């Protein structure tokens, strides 16, 4: 799906900043959580139902080049972590994810 960048702060897969107005492409018909409110759908959408925020529960989000965080229902719940720290997070049970989040919770 093609998305037009509407807000600053979007980076491509290589960590390069994407300018407002540029069009990027993502797989599937779902706007990734880290792009919500930063892009709009570009191109043909007739006959398609777009899903903007399909998931609830825990999700890993990219914060910046090399930095990630875990969110729950769209709200950040951990401090910034490196990719290696989050390896296998998606395969954990909900109880294990909750324990991981408690161990790495965001500092107030």
Backbone as a chain_set.jsonl record, in Angstrom:
{"seq": "XXXXXXXXXXXXXXXXXXXXXXXXXXXXXXXXXXXXXXXXXXXXXXXXXXXXXXXXXXXXXXXXXXXXXXXXXXXXXXXXXXXXXXXXXXXXXXXXXXXXXXXXXXXX", "coords": {"N": [[0.849, -1.151, 0.0], [0.516, 2.242, -0.758], [1.616, 5.134, 0.901], [1.31, 8.516, 1.782], [3.487, 10.754, 3.28], [2.646, 12.864, 5.926], [3.459, 14.173, 8.187], [6.312, 15.286, 10.08], [9.14, 13.276, 11.166], [9.176, 10.685, 10.228], [10.876, 7.783, 9.24], [12.736, 5.834, 6.881], [13.353, 2.314, 6.082], [16.106, 2.186, 6.195], [16.77, 4.037, 8.029], [16.828, 6.626, 7.202], [15.597, 9.936, 7.074], [12.329, 10.68, 5.973], [10.878, 12.931, 3.779], [8.184, 15.255, 4.28], [5.357, 14.805, 2.295], [6.51, 12.989, 0.584], [6.088, 9.73, -0.887], [5.688, 6.573, 0.491], [6.001, 2.986, 0.601], [4.256, 0.285, 2.016], [3.806, -3.094, 3.153], [0.787, -4.96, 2.686], [-2.639, -4.07, 3.71], [-2.812, -2.485, 5.877], [-2.228, 0.28, 7.952], [0.772, 0.739, 9.552], [1.233, 0.833, 13.12], [3.166, 2.684, 14.015], [3.034, 4.623, 12.1], [0.58, 5.816, 12.188], [-1.409, 8.69, 12.063], [0.638, 10.066, 10.867], [0.746, 9.71, 8.208], [-1.111, 9.474, 5.082], [-3.323, 7.555, 3.098], [-2.283, 6.907, -0.159], [-3.076, 6.899, -3.605], [-5.077, 4.366, -5.276], [-7.974, 3.334, -3.58], [-10.485, 2.363, -3.728], [-13.018, -0.029, -3.144], [-11.646, -1.303, -1.146], [-11.224, -2.009, 2.278], [-9.738, -0.211, 4.68], [-7.559, -0.829, 7.383], [-6.738, 0.811, 10.202], [-5.75, 0.716, 12.864], [-5.375, -2.185, 13.824], [-4.677, -3.945, 15.882], [-4.793, -4.9, 19.294], [-3.41, -4.953, 22.554], [-0.032, -5.998, 23.195], [2.647, -4.473, 21.358], [5.553, -4.09, 19.325], [7.352, -1.215, 18.637], [9.094, 1.055, 16.506], [11.259, 3.537, 17.589], [13.314, 5.212, 16.83], [16.315, 5.333, 14.864], [17.593, 2.263, 15.325], [16.425, 2.036, 17.852], [13.777, 0.882, 19.924], [10.472, 0.36, 21.329], [7.993, -1.015, 23.559], [4.512, -1.09, 23.215], [1.228, -0.975, 24.642], [-1.951, -1.464, 23.617], [-1.581, 0.779, 22.032], [-0.296, 2.618, 23.657], [2.811, 3.688, 24.897], [4.778, 1.532, 26.936], [7.25, 0.702, 27.802], [10.725, 1.5, 28.411], [13.133, 2.867, 26.079], [14.557, 0.458, 23.949], [17.046, -1.737, 22.557], [17.086, -3.573, 19.455], [17.989, -6.232, 19.785], [17.342, -6.676, 22.454], [14.658, -7.129, 22.335], [14.272, -9.46, 20.999], [12.407, -12.272, 20.167], [10.18, -11.42, 21.555], [7.626, -11.257, 20.372], [6.855, -13.906, 20.306], [6.314, -14.603, 22.856], [4.2, -15.571, 25.647], [1.192, -13.912, 26.818], [1.414, -13.468, 29.555], [4.178, -13.65, 29.942], [4.976, -11.491, 28.375], [3.865, -9.377, 29.852], [5.416, -9.586, 32.177], [7.949, -9.017, 31.101], [7.534, -6.37, 30.296], [7.09, -5.186, 32.801], [9.627, -5.452, 33.882], [11.081, -3.778, 32.218], [9.864, -1.283, 32.301], [8.742, 2.031, 31.409], [10.383, 4.912, 32.621], [9.176, 7.254, 34.948]], "CA": [[0.0, 0.0, 0.0], [1.285, 3.482, -0.821], [1.239, 6.112, 1.914], [1.954, 9.821, 1.656], [3.914, 11.269, 4.581], [2.005, 14.148, 6.215], [4.06, 14.749, 9.388], [7.742, 15.036, 10.269], [9.485, 12.215, 12.097], [9.072, 9.36, 9.61], [12.154, 7.295, 8.716], [12.616, 4.626, 6.068], [13.962, 1.11, 6.658], [17.541, 2.415, 6.37], [16.94, 5.054, 9.044], [16.892, 7.949, 6.591], [14.377, 10.724, 7.252], [11.474, 10.804, 4.798], [10.323, 14.288, 3.743], [6.734, 15.413, 4.184], [4.929, 14.825, 0.904], [7.03, 11.81, -0.108], [5.243, 8.545, -0.833], [6.388, 5.351, 0.869], [5.172, 1.803, 0.372], [4.282, -0.738, 3.059], [3.116, -4.319, 2.76], [-0.554, -5.179, 3.216], [-3.634, -3.01, 3.673], [-2.882, -1.941, 7.23], [-1.266, 1.335, 8.28], [1.482, 0.332, 10.763], [0.95, 1.679, 14.282], [4.142, 3.777, 14.131], [2.75, 5.63, 11.073], [-0.742, 6.394, 12.395], [-1.419, 10.158, 12.198], [1.803, 10.648, 10.2], [0.601, 9.441, 6.777], [-2.448, 9.228, 4.558], [-3.282, 6.589, 2.009], [-2.113, 7.508, -1.484], [-3.41, 5.976, -4.679], [-6.409, 3.776, -5.405], [-8.455, 2.625, -2.401], [-11.877, 1.946, -3.902], [-13.236, -1.461, -2.992], [-10.829, -1.833, -0.064], [-11.473, -1.515, 3.62], [-8.436, -0.006, 5.311], [-7.495, -1.036, 8.817], [-5.759, 1.77, 10.675], [-5.13, 0.218, 14.091], [-6.077, -3.441, 13.986], [-4.308, -4.794, 17.002], [-4.766, -4.438, 20.673], [-2.422, -5.737, 23.284], [1.352, -5.546, 23.105], [3.251, -4.326, 20.035], [6.893, -3.492, 19.302], [7.358, -0.04, 17.774], [10.409, 1.669, 16.331], [11.294, 4.908, 18.088], [14.314, 5.912, 16.034], [17.271, 4.415, 14.276], [18.16, 1.323, 16.282], [15.734, 2.065, 19.141], [12.422, 0.375, 19.888], [9.768, 0.321, 22.599], [6.788, -1.824, 23.55], [3.296, -0.372, 23.573], [0.051, -1.803, 24.893], [-3.13, -0.746, 23.13], [-1.145, 2.037, 21.452], [0.347, 3.473, 24.661], [4.143, 3.185, 25.248], [4.852, 0.997, 28.296], [8.629, 0.393, 28.183], [11.76, 2.455, 28.027], [13.736, 2.554, 24.776], [15.344, -0.765, 23.96], [17.67, -2.13, 21.295], [16.402, -4.679, 18.777], [18.4, -7.496, 20.412], [16.628, -6.823, 23.722], [13.277, -7.518, 22.06], [14.248, -10.693, 20.218], [11.501, -13.285, 20.691], [9.059, -10.838, 22.297], [6.369, -11.601, 19.717], [6.538, -15.317, 20.537], [6.041, -14.809, 24.286], [2.802, -15.578, 26.105], [0.786, -12.609, 27.364], [1.958, -13.358, 30.91], [5.603, -13.359, 29.808], [5.08, -10.119, 27.869], [3.59, -8.491, 30.988], [6.593, -9.623, 33.047], [8.997, -8.295, 30.383], [7.194, -4.947, 30.376], [7.32, -4.771, 34.183], [11.074, -5.384, 34.06], [11.63, -2.707, 31.399], [8.862, -0.234, 32.198], [9.198, 3.404, 31.192], [10.603, 5.666, 33.856], [8.285, 8.405, 35.033]], "C": [[0.907, 1.23, 0.0], [0.71, 4.485, 0.169], [2.008, 7.4, 1.681], [2.262, 10.349, 3.051], [3.323, 12.664, 4.781], [2.597, 14.86, 7.431], [5.549, 14.447, 9.411], [7.94, 13.854, 11.209], [9.345, 10.812, 11.539], [10.431, 9.012, 9.0], [11.916, 6.038, 7.906], [13.347, 3.469, 6.744], [15.459, 1.261, 6.907], [17.827, 3.486, 7.414], [17.034, 6.466, 8.501], [15.55, 8.664, 6.761], [13.633, 10.828, 5.924], [10.803, 12.176, 4.859], [8.802, 14.251, 3.68], [6.374, 15.557, 2.715], [5.447, 13.649, 0.099], [6.058, 10.645, 0.058], [6.116, 7.339, -0.505], [5.448, 4.172, 0.627], [5.372, 0.814, 1.511], [3.502, -1.949, 2.565], [1.73, -4.372, 3.395], [-1.453, -3.964, 3.094], [-3.822, -2.367, 5.039], [-1.817, -0.874, 7.419], [-0.563, 0.903, 9.569], [1.265, 1.331, 11.9], [1.898, 2.871, 14.375], [3.938, 4.859, 13.075], [1.384, 6.287, 11.234], [-0.602, 7.879, 12.714], [-0.19, 10.82, 11.597], [1.727, 10.48, 8.688], [-0.869, 9.431, 6.394], [-2.287, 8.295, 3.365], [-3.2, 7.338, 0.688], [-2.493, 6.463, -2.524], [-4.816, 5.441, -4.573], [-6.802, 3.007, -4.146], [-9.885, 2.134, -2.575], [-11.98, 0.422, -3.814], [-12.425, -2.092, -1.878], [-11.271, -1.223, 1.259], [-10.133, -1.413, 4.316], [-8.551, -0.18, 6.813], [-6.392, -0.15, 9.341], [-5.053, 1.279, 11.931], [-5.781, -1.1, 14.472], [-5.812, -4.186, 15.285], [-4.464, -4.096, 18.335], [-3.803, -5.351, 21.391], [-1.035, -5.157, 23.068], [1.832, -5.478, 21.661], [4.626, -3.697, 20.191], [6.882, -2.388, 18.26], [8.77, 0.509, 17.658], [10.326, 3.127, 16.739], [12.228, 5.77, 17.249], [15.279, 4.881, 15.498], [17.895, 3.551, 15.369], [17.47, 1.264, 17.633], [14.274, 1.667, 18.971], [11.8, 0.519, 21.267], [8.545, -0.566, 22.436], [5.627, -0.924, 23.94], [2.198, -1.389, 23.862], [-1.164, -0.966, 24.548], [-2.763, 0.65, 22.652], [-0.44, 2.985, 22.398], [1.719, 2.895, 25.012], [4.2, 2.729, 26.706], [6.267, 0.599, 28.715], [9.538, 1.562, 27.841], [12.282, 2.065, 26.647], [14.668, 1.37, 24.903], [15.959, -0.998, 22.592], [16.941, -3.354, 20.737], [16.727, -6.023, 19.424], [17.656, -7.752, 21.725], [15.214, -7.368, 23.521], [13.159, -8.801, 21.248], [13.357, -11.726, 20.907], [10.3, -12.731, 21.428], [7.719, -11.251, 21.7], [5.932, -13.03, 19.951], [6.185, -15.603, 21.994], [4.542, -14.902, 24.548], [2.475, -14.196, 26.655], [1.344, -12.403, 28.769], [3.443, -13.011, 30.868], [5.82, -11.935, 29.286], [4.859, -9.128, 29.008], [4.785, -8.446, 31.936], [7.761, -8.867, 32.414], [8.771, -6.787, 30.494], [7.453, -4.423, 31.789], [8.811, -4.583, 34.453], [11.68, -4.192, 33.343], [10.697, -1.497, 31.294], [9.494, 1.148, 32.068], [9.34, 4.106, 32.532], [9.761, 6.922, 33.834], [9.031, 9.7, 35.159]], "O": [[1.937, 1.253, 0.675], [-0.504, 4.665, 0.268], [3.21, 7.379, 1.415], [1.381, 10.383, 3.91], [3.472, 13.539, 3.928], [2.276, 16.021, 7.683], [5.996, 13.46, 8.826], [7.033, 13.476, 11.951], [9.391, 9.841, 12.294], [11.054, 9.837, 8.332], [11.005, 5.263, 8.201], [13.891, 3.62, 7.837], [16.023, 0.548, 7.736], [18.987, 3.814, 7.665], [17.292, 7.405, 9.254], [14.492, 8.053, 6.606], [14.245, 11.039, 4.877], [10.222, 12.538, 5.883], [8.211, 13.337, 3.105], [6.996, 16.325, 1.981], [4.896, 13.331, -0.955], [5.301, 10.587, 1.027], [7.147, 7.112, -1.137], [4.241, 4.354, 0.47], [6.498, 0.537, 1.922], [2.652, -1.843, 1.68], [1.529, -3.886, 4.508], [-1.097, -2.965, 2.469], [-4.865, -1.776, 5.321], [-0.649, -1.085, 7.091], [-1.228, 0.715, 10.588], [1.131, 2.532, 11.662], [1.48, 3.959, 14.773], [4.588, 5.903, 13.131], [1.057, 7.218, 10.497], [0.226, 8.272, 13.536], [0.015, 12.018, 11.793], [2.546, 11.041, 7.96], [-1.753, 9.386, 7.25], [-1.241, 8.262, 2.716], [-3.951, 8.283, 0.447], [-2.251, 5.271, -2.331], [-5.652, 5.999, -3.861], [-6.062, 2.134, -3.691], [-10.444, 1.543, -1.652], [-11.14, -0.307, -4.341], [-12.504, -3.304, -1.678], [-11.645, -0.052, 1.325], [-9.46, -2.423, 4.52], [-9.516, 0.266, 7.434], [-5.23, -0.324, 8.974], [-3.835, 1.426, 12.033], [-6.647, -1.135, 15.347], [-6.645, -4.974, 15.732], [-4.29, -2.885, 18.469], [-3.429, -6.405, 20.877], [-0.884, -3.968, 22.79], [1.47, -6.319, 20.838], [4.843, -2.872, 21.078], [6.451, -2.601, 17.127], [9.55, 0.434, 18.607], [9.443, 3.862, 16.297], [11.938, 6.939, 16.996], [15.071, 3.68, 15.668], [18.628, 4.045, 16.226], [17.901, 0.498, 18.495], [13.618, 2.058, 18.005], [12.496, 0.767, 22.251], [8.11, -0.84, 21.317], [5.728, -0.109, 24.858], [2.242, -2.522, 23.382], [-1.38, 0.105, 25.115], [-3.529, 1.596, 22.837], [-0.022, 4.064, 21.98], [1.802, 1.727, 25.39], [3.737, 3.433, 27.603], [6.476, 0.2, 29.861], [9.176, 2.473, 27.097], [11.896, 1.025, 26.113], [15.464, 1.282, 25.838], [15.448, -0.51, 21.584], [16.265, -4.075, 21.471], [15.841, -6.86, 19.592], [17.373, -8.899, 22.07], [14.644, -7.989, 24.418], [12.058, -9.186, 20.854], [13.535, -12.018, 22.09], [9.464, -13.507, 21.891], [6.781, -11.561, 22.434], [4.749, -13.342, 19.809], [5.8, -16.723, 22.33], [3.726, -14.387, 23.784], [3.375, -13.401, 26.925], [1.707, -11.284, 29.134], [3.918, -12.188, 31.651], [6.751, -11.254, 29.715], [5.587, -8.141, 29.118], [5.129, -7.379, 32.444], [8.484, -8.154, 33.109], [9.704, -6.027, 30.754], [7.983, -3.324, 31.949], [9.208, -3.662, 35.168], [12.683, -3.642, 33.798], [10.739, -0.768, 30.304], [10.603, 1.403, 32.539], [8.535, 3.923, 33.445], [9.65, 7.582, 32.8], [8.414, 10.762, 35.242]]}, "num_chains": 1, "name": "protein.A"}
